[in-house]
Amino acid sequence: MEIETHLIKKVSKSPRICTNCKKKIEIGEAFHLEEGINQHLHSMLAREFCSFCYAKYGEKKLLIGNE
């Protein structure tokens, strides 16, 4: 069973790592977090992308990139 997801823009409250490029996302920096549309997506499964990757590849490509 596959969960439909989308990305939401957030501000980092702790250091994170971009799932795509592995760049460190610093505290206070904007990033895009994967979230389930109709179902809960556990935080351990949710991918996080830096703003650079989001601007370069877009939501659709990032979400299908590793499937």
N, CA, C, O and CB atoms as a CASP TS submission, in Angstrom:
PFRMAT TS
TARGET T0000
AUTHOR 0000-0000-0000
METHOD Language model
MODEL 1
PARENT N/A
ATOM      1  N   MET     1       0.843  -1.184   0.000  1.00  0.00           N
ATOM      2  CA  MET     1       0.000   0.000   0.000  1.00  0.00           C
ATOM      3  C   MET     1       0.886   1.246   0.000  1.00  0.00           C
ATOM      4  O   MET     1       1.792   1.368   0.824  1.00  0.00           O
ATOM      5  CB  MET     1      -0.958  -0.001   1.224  1.00  0.00           C
ATOM      6  N   GLU     2       0.627   2.150  -0.909  1.00  0.00           N
ATOM      7  CA  GLU     2       1.425   3.362  -1.037  1.00  0.00           C
ATOM      8  C   GLU     2       0.652   4.561  -0.493  1.00  0.00           C
ATOM      9  O   GLU     2      -0.544   4.705  -0.745  1.00  0.00           O
ATOM     10  CB  GLU     2       1.823   3.597  -2.508  1.00  0.00           C
ATOM     11  N   ILE     3       1.336   5.408   0.245  1.00  0.00           N
ATOM     12  CA  ILE     3       0.736   6.610   0.818  1.00  0.00           C
ATOM     13  C   ILE     3       1.010   7.786  -0.116  1.00  0.00           C
ATOM     14  O   ILE     3       2.158   8.023  -0.492  1.00  0.00           O
ATOM     15  CB  ILE     3       1.294   6.891   2.252  1.00  0.00           C
ATOM     16  N   GLU     4      -0.033   8.522  -0.492  1.00  0.00           N
ATOM     17  CA  GLU     4       0.142   9.728  -1.308  1.00  0.00           C
ATOM     18  C   GLU     4       0.723  10.827  -0.423  1.00  0.00           C
ATOM     19  O   GLU     4       0.270  11.039   0.702  1.00  0.00           O
ATOM     20  CB  GLU     4      -1.216  10.186  -1.954  1.00  0.00           C
ATOM     21  N   THR     5       1.737  11.527  -0.950  1.00  0.00           N
ATOM     22  CA  THR     5       2.393  12.570  -0.168  1.00  0.00           C
ATOM     23  C   THR     5       2.551  13.852  -0.967  1.00  0.00           C
ATOM     24  O   THR     5       2.381  13.875  -2.186  1.00  0.00           O
ATOM     25  CB  THR     5       3.751  12.092   0.315  1.00  0.00           C
ATOM     26  N   HIS     6       2.877  14.906  -0.255  1.00  0.00           N
ATOM     27  CA  HIS     6       3.237  16.187  -0.849  1.00  0.00           C
ATOM     28  C   HIS     6       4.259  16.837   0.071  1.00  0.00           C
ATOM     29  O   HIS     6       4.527  16.335   1.162  1.00  0.00           O
ATOM     30  CB  HIS     6       1.978  17.109  -1.056  1.00  0.00           C
ATOM     31  N   LEU     7       4.831  17.958  -0.371  1.00  0.00           N
ATOM     32  CA  LEU     7       5.842  18.633   0.432  1.00  0.00           C
ATOM     33  C   LEU     7       5.276  19.917   1.021  1.00  0.00           C
ATOM     34  O   LEU     7       4.547  20.651   0.353  1.00  0.00           O
ATOM     35  CB  LEU     7       7.092  18.935  -0.409  1.00  0.00           C
ATOM     36  N   ILE     8       5.615  20.179   2.269  1.00  0.00           N
ATOM     37  CA  ILE     8       5.206  21.422   2.916  1.00  0.00           C
ATOM     38  C   ILE     8       6.461  22.172   3.364  1.00  0.00           C
ATOM     39  O   ILE     8       7.447  21.560   3.775  1.00  0.00           O
ATOM     40  CB  ILE     8       4.254  21.142   4.128  1.00  0.00           C
ATOM     41  N   LYS     9       6.414  23.485   3.283  1.00  0.00           N
ATOM     42  CA  LYS     9       7.552  24.315   3.660  1.00  0.00           C
ATOM     43  C   LYS     9       7.550  24.512   5.167  1.00  0.00           C
ATOM     44  O   LYS     9       6.527  24.850   5.761  1.00  0.00           O
ATOM     45  CB  LYS     9       7.513  25.680   2.928  1.00  0.00           C
ATOM     46  N   LYS    10       8.711  24.295   5.778  1.00  0.00           N
ATOM     47  CA  LYS    10       8.871  24.448   7.218  1.00  0.00           C
ATOM     48  C   LYS    10      10.160  25.212   7.485  1.00  0.00           C
ATOM     49  O   LYS    10      10.970  25.415   6.581  1.00  0.00           O
ATOM     50  CB  LYS    10       8.881  23.065   7.934  1.00  0.00           C
ATOM     51  N   VAL    11      10.344  25.630   8.725  1.00  0.00           N
ATOM     52  CA  VAL    11      11.595  26.249   9.168  1.00  0.00           C
ATOM     53  C   VAL    11      12.216  25.298  10.189  1.00  0.00           C
ATOM     54  O   VAL    11      11.557  24.882  11.142  1.00  0.00           O
ATOM     55  CB  VAL    11      11.356  27.697   9.784  1.00  0.00           C
ATOM     56  N   SER    12      13.468  24.965   9.984  1.00  0.00           N
ATOM     57  CA  SER    12      14.159  23.994  10.819  1.00  0.00           C
ATOM     58  C   SER    12      14.361  24.509  12.247  1.00  0.00           C
ATOM     59  O   SER    12      14.858  25.615  12.458  1.00  0.00           O
ATOM     60  CB  SER    12      15.501  23.642  10.200  1.00  0.00           C
ATOM     61  N   LYS    13      13.966  23.687  13.216  1.00  0.00           N
ATOM     62  CA  LYS    13      14.177  24.012  14.632  1.00  0.00           C
ATOM     63  C   LYS    13      15.365  23.235  15.186  1.00  0.00           C
ATOM     64  O   LYS    13      15.800  23.455  16.317  1.00  0.00           O
ATOM     65  CB  LYS    13      12.908  23.705  15.457  1.00  0.00           C
ATOM     66  N   SER    14      15.878  22.325  14.370  1.00  0.00           N
ATOM     67  CA  SER    14      17.078  21.559  14.724  1.00  0.00           C
ATOM     68  C   SER    14      17.807  21.222  13.425  1.00  0.00           C
ATOM     69  O   SER    14      17.190  21.220  12.360  1.00  0.00           O
ATOM     70  CB  SER    14      16.715  20.247  15.536  1.00  0.00           C
ATOM     71  N   PRO    15      19.096  20.940  13.490  1.00  0.00           N
ATOM     72  CA  PRO    15      19.839  20.603  12.269  1.00  0.00           C
ATOM     73  C   PRO    15      19.249  19.358  11.601  1.00  0.00           C
ATOM     74  O   PRO    15      18.836  18.416  12.278  1.00  0.00           O
ATOM     75  CB  PRO    15      21.335  20.376  12.591  1.00  0.00           C
ATOM     76  N   ARG    16      19.215  19.367  10.277  1.00  0.00           N
ATOM     77  CA  ARG    16      18.672  18.260   9.489  1.00  0.00           C
ATOM     78  C   ARG    16      19.590  18.015   8.299  1.00  0.00           C
ATOM     79  O   ARG    16      20.502  18.800   8.039  1.00  0.00           O
ATOM     80  CB  ARG    16      17.211  18.561   9.015  1.00  0.00           C
ATOM     81  N   ILE    17      19.347  16.932   7.583  1.00  0.00           N
ATOM     82  CA  ILE    17      20.126  16.600   6.394  1.00  0.00           C
ATOM     83  C   ILE    17      19.159  16.408   5.224  1.00  0.00           C
ATOM     84  O   ILE    17      18.156  15.705   5.350  1.00  0.00           O
ATOM     85  CB  ILE    17      20.998  15.313   6.625  1.00  0.00           C
ATOM     86  N   CYS    18      19.465  17.039   4.087  1.00  0.00           N
ATOM     87  CA  CYS    18      18.636  16.900   2.893  1.00  0.00           C
ATOM     88  C   CYS    18      18.708  15.452   2.394  1.00  0.00           C
ATOM     89  O   CYS    18      19.796  14.899   2.232  1.00  0.00           O
ATOM     90  CB  CYS    18      19.094  17.895   1.779  1.00  0.00           C
ATOM     91  N   THR    19      17.562  14.857   2.158  1.00  0.00           N
ATOM     92  CA  THR    19      17.484  13.485   1.674  1.00  0.00           C
ATOM     93  C   THR    19      18.104  13.349   0.293  1.00  0.00           C
ATOM     94  O   THR    19      18.648  12.295  -0.037  1.00  0.00           O
ATOM     95  CB  THR    19      16.038  13.017   1.644  1.00  0.00           C
ATOM     96  N   ASN    20      18.032  14.391  -0.513  1.00  0.00           N
ATOM     97  CA  ASN    20      18.507  14.329  -1.890  1.00  0.00           C
ATOM     98  C   ASN    20      20.014  14.576  -2.008  1.00  0.00           C
ATOM     99  O   ASN    20      20.732  13.730  -2.540  1.00  0.00           O
ATOM    100  CB  ASN    20      17.759  15.336  -2.731  1.00  0.00           C
ATOM    101  N   CYS    21      20.500  15.714  -1.524  1.00  0.00           N
ATOM    102  CA  CYS    21      21.906  16.096  -1.741  1.00  0.00           C
ATOM    103  C   CYS    21      22.792  15.890  -0.516  1.00  0.00           C
ATOM    104  O   CYS    21      24.009  16.053  -0.600  1.00  0.00           O
ATOM    105  CB  CYS    21      21.979  17.542  -2.161  1.00  0.00           C
ATOM    106  N   LYS    22      22.199  15.536   0.615  1.00  0.00           N
ATOM    107  CA  LYS    22      22.912  15.291   1.878  1.00  0.00           C
ATOM    108  C   LYS    22      23.516  16.554   2.500  1.00  0.00           C
ATOM    109  O   LYS    22      24.345  16.459   3.405  1.00  0.00           O
ATOM    110  CB  LYS    22      24.008  14.284   1.648  1.00  0.00           C
ATOM    111  N   LYS    23      23.102  17.743   2.017  1.00  0.00           N
ATOM    112  CA  LYS    23      23.562  19.013   2.586  1.00  0.00           C
ATOM    113  C   LYS    23      22.900  19.222   3.953  1.00  0.00           C
ATOM    114  O   LYS    23      21.748  18.842   4.160  1.00  0.00           O
ATOM    115  CB  LYS    23      23.239  20.206   1.626  1.00  0.00           C
ATOM    116  N   LYS    24      23.644  19.830   4.881  1.00  0.00           N
ATOM    117  CA  LYS    24      23.097  20.117   6.208  1.00  0.00           C
ATOM    118  C   LYS    24      22.123  21.291   6.110  1.00  0.00           C
ATOM    119  O   LYS    24      22.434  22.314   5.499  1.00  0.00           O
ATOM    120  CB  LYS    24      24.237  20.430   7.228  1.00  0.00           C
ATOM    121  N   ILE    25      20.959  21.138   6.706  1.00  0.00           N
ATOM    122  CA  ILE    25      19.954  22.197   6.802  1.00  0.00           C
ATOM    123  C   ILE    25      20.105  22.776   8.205  1.00  0.00           C
ATOM    124  O   ILE    25      19.855  22.092   9.198  1.00  0.00           O
ATOM    125  CB  ILE    25      18.468  21.654   6.529  1.00  0.00           C
ATOM    126  N   GLU    26      20.509  24.023   8.279  1.00  0.00           N
ATOM    127  CA  GLU    26      20.804  24.666   9.561  1.00  0.00           C
ATOM    128  C   GLU    26      19.530  25.107  10.290  1.00  0.00           C
ATOM    129  O   GLU    26      18.465  25.203   9.681  1.00  0.00           O
ATOM    130  CB  GLU    26      21.717  25.869   9.342  1.00  0.00           C
ATOM    131  N   ILE    27      19.644  25.370  11.582  1.00  0.00           N
ATOM    132  CA  ILE    27      18.540  25.894  12.391  1.00  0.00           C
ATOM    133  C   ILE    27      18.112  27.238  11.810  1.00  0.00           C
ATOM    134  O   ILE    27      18.953  28.087  11.516  1.00  0.00           O
ATOM    135  CB  ILE    27      18.956  26.039  13.898  1.00  0.00           C
ATOM    136  N   GLY    28      16.801  27.433  11.645  1.00  0.00           N
ATOM    137  CA  GLY    28      16.255  28.670  11.111  1.00  0.00           C
ATOM    138  C   GLY    28      16.162  28.700   9.592  1.00  0.00           C
ATOM    139  O   GLY    28      15.607  29.644   9.029  1.00  0.00           O
ATOM    140  N   GLU    29      16.691  27.692   8.924  1.00  0.00           N
ATOM    141  CA  GLU    29      16.673  27.627   7.464  1.00  0.00           C
ATOM    142  C   GLU    29      15.387  26.946   6.986  1.00  0.00           C
ATOM    143  O   GLU    29      14.902  26.010   7.622  1.00  0.00           O
ATOM    144  CB  GLU    29      17.920  26.870   6.935  1.00  0.00           C
ATOM    145  N   ALA    30      14.840  27.419   5.864  1.00  0.00           N
ATOM    146  CA  ALA    30      13.637  26.813   5.291  1.00  0.00           C
ATOM    147  C   ALA    30      14.003  25.483   4.636  1.00  0.00           C
ATOM    148  O   ALA    30      15.083  25.332   4.064  1.00  0.00           O
ATOM    149  CB  ALA    30      12.969  27.768   4.258  1.00  0.00           C
ATOM    150  N   PHE    31      13.079  24.519   4.731  1.00  0.00           N
ATOM    151  CA  PHE    31      13.236  23.228   4.068  1.00  0.00           C
ATOM    152  C   PHE    31      11.842  22.714   3.731  1.00  0.00           C
ATOM    153  O   PHE    31      10.846  23.309   4.143  1.00  0.00           O
ATOM    154  CB  PHE    31      14.024  22.203   4.969  1.00  0.00           C
ATOM    155  N   HIS    32      11.764  21.621   2.991  1.00  0.00           N
ATOM    156  CA  HIS    32      10.481  21.059   2.587  1.00  0.00           C
ATOM    157  C   HIS    32      10.361  19.645   3.141  1.00  0.00           C
ATOM    158  O   HIS    32      11.211  18.790   2.890  1.00  0.00           O
ATOM    159  CB  HIS    32      10.331  21.063   1.039  1.00  0.00           C
ATOM    160  N   LEU    33       9.300  19.415   3.893  1.00  0.00           N
ATOM    161  CA  LEU    33       9.064  18.155   4.580  1.00  0.00           C
ATOM    162  C   LEU    33       7.950  17.382   3.885  1.00  0.00           C
ATOM    163  O   LEU    33       6.921  17.951   3.521  1.00  0.00           O
ATOM    164  CB  LEU    33       8.713  18.398   6.057  1.00  0.00           C
ATOM    165  N   GLU    34       8.162  16.081   3.704  1.00  0.00           N
ATOM    166  CA  GLU    34       7.144  15.228   3.100  1.00  0.00           C
ATOM    167  C   GLU    34       6.044  14.960   4.120  1.00  0.00           C
ATOM    168  O   GLU    34       6.319  14.686   5.288  1.00  0.00           O
ATOM    169  CB  GLU    34       7.762  13.895   2.593  1.00  0.00           C
ATOM    170  N   GLU    35       4.803  15.041   3.667  1.00  0.00           N
ATOM    171  CA  GLU    35       3.642  14.837   4.534  1.00  0.00           C
ATOM    172  C   GLU    35       2.601  14.033   3.773  1.00  0.00           C
ATOM    173  O   GLU    35       2.427  14.226   2.570  1.00  0.00           O
ATOM    174  CB  GLU    35       3.048  16.196   5.018  1.00  0.00           C
ATOM    175  N   GLY    36       1.912  13.138   4.457  1.00  0.00           N
ATOM    176  CA  GLY    36       0.843  12.357   3.843  1.00  0.00           C
ATOM    177  C   GLY    36      -0.356  13.232   3.532  1.00  0.00           C
ATOM    178  O   GLY    36      -0.684  14.135   4.302  1.00  0.00           O
ATOM    179  N   ILE    37      -1.022  12.970   2.393  1.00  0.00           N
ATOM    180  CA  ILE    37      -2.193  13.764   1.998  1.00  0.00           C
ATOM    181  C   ILE    37      -3.437  13.299   2.753  1.00  0.00           C
ATOM    182  O   ILE    37      -4.094  14.104   3.414  1.00  0.00           O
ATOM    183  CB  ILE    37      -2.428  13.666   0.472  1.00  0.00           C
ATOM    184  N   ASN    38      -3.765  12.018   2.663  1.00  0.00           N
ATOM    185  CA  ASN    38      -4.969  11.493   3.320  1.00  0.00           C
ATOM    186  C   ASN    38      -4.654  10.574   4.491  1.00  0.00           C
ATOM    187  O   ASN    38      -5.551  10.179   5.236  1.00  0.00           O
ATOM    188  CB  ASN    38      -5.817  10.749   2.318  1.00  0.00           C
ATOM    189  N   GLN    39      -3.374  10.235   4.653  1.00  0.00           N
ATOM    190  CA  GLN    39      -2.959   9.340   5.725  1.00  0.00           C
ATOM    191  C   GLN    39      -1.746   9.934   6.428  1.00  0.00           C
ATOM    192  O   GLN    39      -1.003  10.730   5.853  1.00  0.00           O
ATOM    193  CB  GLN    39      -2.641   7.922   5.177  1.00  0.00           C
ATOM    194  N   HIS    40      -1.561   9.534   7.678  1.00  0.00           N
ATOM    195  CA  HIS    40      -0.403   9.986   8.443  1.00  0.00           C
ATOM    196  C   HIS    40       0.858   9.315   7.901  1.00  0.00           C
ATOM    197  O   HIS    40       0.873   8.105   7.670  1.00  0.00           O
ATOM    198  CB  HIS    40      -0.584   9.679   9.955  1.00  0.00           C
ATOM    199  N   LEU    41       1.898  10.094   7.703  1.00  0.00           N
ATOM    200  CA  LEU    41       3.205   9.570   7.316  1.00  0.00           C
ATOM    201  C   LEU    41       4.123   9.747   8.516  1.00  0.00           C
ATOM    202  O   LEU    41       4.409  10.875   8.917  1.00  0.00           O
ATOM    203  CB  LEU    41       3.777  10.296   6.033  1.00  0.00           C
ATOM    204  N   HIS    42       4.584   8.653   9.088  1.00  0.00           N
ATOM    205  CA  HIS    42       5.406   8.704  10.294  1.00  0.00           C
ATOM    206  C   HIS    42       6.670   9.517  10.027  1.00  0.00           C
ATOM    207  O   HIS    42       7.258   9.430   8.949  1.00  0.00           O
ATOM    208  CB  HIS    42       5.769   7.278  10.771  1.00  0.00           C
ATOM    209  N   SER    43       7.080  10.299  11.009  1.00  0.00           N
ATOM    210  CA  SER    43       8.244  11.172  10.858  1.00  0.00           C
ATOM    211  C   SER    43       9.523  10.401  10.530  1.00  0.00           C
ATOM    212  O   SER    43      10.443  10.968   9.940  1.00  0.00           O
ATOM    213  CB  SER    43       8.448  11.973  12.124  1.00  0.00           C
ATOM    214  N   MET    44       9.597   9.142  10.895  1.00  0.00           N
ATOM    215  CA  MET    44      10.783   8.339  10.572  1.00  0.00           C
ATOM    216  C   MET    44      10.838   7.993   9.083  1.00  0.00           C
ATOM    217  O   MET    44      11.904   7.655   8.569  1.00  0.00           O
ATOM    218  CB  MET    44      10.795   7.050  11.406  1.00  0.00           C
ATOM    219  N   LEU    45       9.713   8.074   8.392  1.00  0.00           N
ATOM    220  CA  LEU    45       9.656   7.763   6.966  1.00  0.00           C
ATOM    221  C   LEU    45       9.673   9.015   6.090  1.00  0.00           C
ATOM    222  O   LEU    45      10.027   8.950   4.912  1.00  0.00           O
ATOM    223  CB  LEU    45       8.414   6.952   6.669  1.00  0.00           C
ATOM    224  N   ALA    46       9.294  10.143   6.664  1.00  0.00           N
ATOM    225  CA  ALA    46       9.181  11.388   5.894  1.00  0.00           C
ATOM    226  C   ALA    46      10.555  11.882   5.439  1.00  0.00           C
ATOM    227  O   ALA    46      11.507  11.929   6.218  1.00  0.00           O
ATOM    228  CB  ALA    46       8.482  12.474   6.732  1.00  0.00           C
ATOM    229  N   ARG    47      10.628  12.244   4.167  1.00  0.00           N
ATOM    230  CA  ARG    47      11.877  12.775   3.621  1.00  0.00           C
ATOM    231  C   ARG    47      11.901  14.293   3.787  1.00  0.00           C
ATOM    232  O   ARG    47      10.855  14.940   3.843  1.00  0.00           O
ATOM    233  CB  ARG    47      12.038  12.384   2.122  1.00  0.00           C
ATOM    234  N   GLU    48      13.103  14.848   3.865  1.00  0.00           N
ATOM    235  CA  GLU    48      13.309  16.290   4.035  1.00  0.00           C
ATOM    236  C   GLU    48      14.235  16.773   2.934  1.00  0.00           C
ATOM    237  O   GLU    48      15.262  16.152   2.662  1.00  0.00           O
ATOM    238  CB  GLU    48      13.897  16.625   5.447  1.00  0.00           C
ATOM    239  N   PHE    49      13.870  17.888   2.298  1.00  0.00           N
ATOM    240  CA  PHE    49      14.657  18.420   1.193  1.00  0.00           C
ATOM    241  C   PHE    49      15.013  19.878   1.446  1.00  0.00           C
ATOM    242  O   PHE    49      14.184  20.649   1.930  1.00  0.00           O
ATOM    243  CB  PHE    49      13.894  18.280  -0.130  1.00  0.00           C
ATOM    244  N   CYS    50      16.257  20.260   1.117  1.00  0.00           N
ATOM    245  CA  CYS    50      16.672  21.654   1.270  1.00  0.00           C
ATOM    246  C   CYS    50      15.977  22.512   0.200  1.00  0.00           C
ATOM    247  O   CYS    50      15.471  21.990  -0.793  1.00  0.00           O
ATOM    248  CB  CYS    50      18.230  21.784   1.163  1.00  0.00           C
ATOM    249  N   SER    51      15.962  23.806   0.414  1.00  0.00           N
ATOM    250  CA  SER    51      15.314  24.723  -0.529  1.00  0.00           C
ATOM    251  C   SER    51      15.992  24.717  -1.894  1.00  0.00           C
ATOM    252  O   SER    51      15.335  24.915  -2.915  1.00  0.00           O
ATOM    253  CB  SER    51      15.311  26.136   0.034  1.00  0.00           C
ATOM    254  N   PHE    52      17.314  24.489  -1.915  1.00  0.00           N
ATOM    255  CA  PHE    52      18.040  24.441  -3.191  1.00  0.00           C
ATOM    256  C   PHE    52      17.536  23.282  -4.054  1.00  0.00           C
ATOM    257  O   PHE    52      17.253  23.473  -5.237  1.00  0.00           O
ATOM    258  CB  PHE    52      19.562  24.302  -2.945  1.00  0.00           C
ATOM    259  N   CYS    53      17.424  22.094  -3.479  1.00  0.00           N
ATOM    260  CA  CYS    53      16.932  20.932  -4.230  1.00  0.00           C
ATOM    261  C   CYS    53      15.482  21.129  -4.654  1.00  0.00           C
ATOM    262  O   CYS    53      15.102  20.752  -5.763  1.00  0.00           O
ATOM    263  CB  CYS    53      17.064  19.652  -3.389  1.00  0.00           C
ATOM    264  N   TYR    54      14.671  21.716  -3.779  1.00  0.00           N
ATOM    265  CA  TYR    54      13.266  21.967  -4.119  1.00  0.00           C
ATOM    266  C   TYR    54      13.177  22.920  -5.312  1.00  0.00           C
ATOM    267  O   TYR    54      12.381  22.696  -6.224  1.00  0.00           O
ATOM    268  CB  TYR    54      12.502  22.552  -2.900  1.00  0.00           C
ATOM    269  N   ALA    55      13.988  23.983  -5.313  1.00  0.00           N
ATOM    270  CA  ALA    55      13.969  24.953  -6.420  1.00  0.00           C
ATOM    271  C   ALA    55      14.514  24.330  -7.706  1.00  0.00           C
ATOM    272  O   ALA    55      14.016  24.616  -8.795  1.00  0.00           O
ATOM    273  CB  ALA    55      14.792  26.205  -6.053  1.00  0.00           C
ATOM    274  N   LYS    56      15.517  23.494  -7.583  1.00  0.00           N
ATOM    275  CA  LYS    56      16.156  22.905  -8.761  1.00  0.00           C
ATOM    276  C   LYS    56      15.318  21.793  -9.394  1.00  0.00           C
ATOM    277  O   LYS    56      15.207  21.733 -10.619  1.00  0.00           O
ATOM    278  CB  LYS    56      17.518  22.359  -8.385  1.00  0.00           C
ATOM    279  N   TYR    57      14.730  20.915  -8.586  1.00  0.00           N
ATOM    280  CA  TYR    57      14.041  19.733  -9.100  1.00  0.00           C
ATOM    281  C   TYR    57      12.514  19.796  -9.030  1.00  0.00           C
ATOM    282  O   TYR    57      11.829  19.165  -9.836  1.00  0.00           O
ATOM    283  CB  TYR    57      14.504  18.542  -8.354  1.00  0.00           C
ATOM    284  N   GLY    58      11.980  20.552  -8.070  1.00  0.00           N
ATOM    285  CA  GLY    58      10.529  20.627  -7.899  1.00  0.00           C
ATOM    286  C   GLY    58       9.986  19.454  -7.101  1.00  0.00           C
ATOM    287  O   GLY    58      10.636  18.419  -6.954  1.00  0.00           O
ATOM    288  N   GLU    59       8.789  19.643  -6.595  1.00  0.00           N
ATOM    289  CA  GLU    59       8.159  18.650  -5.722  1.00  0.00           C
ATOM    290  C   GLU    59       7.982  17.293  -6.400  1.00  0.00           C
ATOM    291  O   GLU    59       8.346  16.260  -5.839  1.00  0.00           O
ATOM    292  CB  GLU    59       6.814  19.158  -5.254  1.00  0.00           C
ATOM    293  N   LYS    60       7.430  17.301  -7.590  1.00  0.00           N
ATOM    294  CA  LYS    60       7.102  16.035  -8.263  1.00  0.00           C
ATOM    295  C   LYS    60       8.337  15.158  -8.467  1.00  0.00           C
ATOM    296  O   LYS    60       8.304  13.963  -8.169  1.00  0.00           O
ATOM    297  CB  LYS    60       6.442  16.313  -9.613  1.00  0.00           C
ATOM    298  N   LYS    61       9.418  15.740  -8.969  1.00  0.00           N
ATOM    299  CA  LYS    61      10.636  14.969  -9.227  1.00  0.00           C
ATOM    300  C   LYS    61      11.270  14.475  -7.933  1.00  0.00           C
ATOM    301  O   LYS    61      11.754  13.344  -7.883  1.00  0.00           O
ATOM    302  CB  LYS    61      11.642  15.812 -10.006  1.00  0.00           C
ATOM    303  N   LEU    62      11.279  15.293  -6.887  1.00  0.00           N
ATOM    304  CA  LEU    62      11.856  14.862  -5.613  1.00  0.00           C
ATOM    305  C   LEU    62      11.079  13.700  -5.013  1.00  0.00           C
ATOM    306  O   LEU    62      11.671  12.767  -4.469  1.00  0.00           O
ATOM    307  CB  LEU    62      11.892  16.023  -4.628  1.00  0.00           C
ATOM    308  N   LEU    63       9.750  13.756  -5.111  1.00  0.00           N
ATOM    309  CA  LEU    63       8.946  12.692  -4.502  1.00  0.00           C
ATOM    310  C   LEU    63       9.021  11.375  -5.260  1.00  0.00           C
ATOM    311  O   LEU    63       8.879  10.316  -4.648  1.00  0.00           O
ATOM    312  CB  LEU    63       7.513  13.128  -4.410  1.00  0.00           C
ATOM    313  N   ILE    64       9.238  11.406  -6.563  1.00  0.00           N
ATOM    314  CA  ILE    64       9.338  10.146  -7.310  1.00  0.00           C
ATOM    315  C   ILE    64      10.786   9.706  -7.510  1.00  0.00           C
ATOM    316  O   ILE    64      11.034   8.616  -8.025  1.00  0.00           O
ATOM    317  CB  ILE    64       8.657  10.286  -8.664  1.00  0.00           C
ATOM    318  N   GLY    65      11.735  10.536  -7.113  1.00  0.00           N
ATOM    319  CA  GLY    65      13.145  10.273  -7.343  1.00  0.00           C
ATOM    320  C   GLY    65      13.673   8.970  -6.794  1.00  0.00           C
ATOM    321  O   GLY    65      14.495   8.327  -7.447  1.00  0.00           O
ATOM    322  N   ASN    66      13.236   8.552  -5.616  1.00  0.00           N
ATOM    323  CA  ASN    66      13.786   7.351  -4.977  1.00  0.00           C
ATOM    324  C   ASN    66      12.832   6.170  -4.953  1.00  0.00           C
ATOM    325  O   ASN    66      13.106   5.165  -4.296  1.00  0.00           O
ATOM    326  CB  ASN    66      14.192   7.670  -3.580  1.00  0.00           C
ATOM    327  N   GLU    67      11.744   6.276  -5.643  1.00  0.00           N
ATOM    328  CA  GLU    67      10.768   5.159  -5.630  1.00  0.00           C
ATOM    329  C   GLU    67      11.128   4.105  -6.647  1.00  0.00           C
ATOM    330  O   GLU    67      10.424   3.103  -6.774  1.00  0.00           O
ATOM    331  CB  GLU    67       9.349   5.669  -5.906  1.00  0.00           C
TER
END
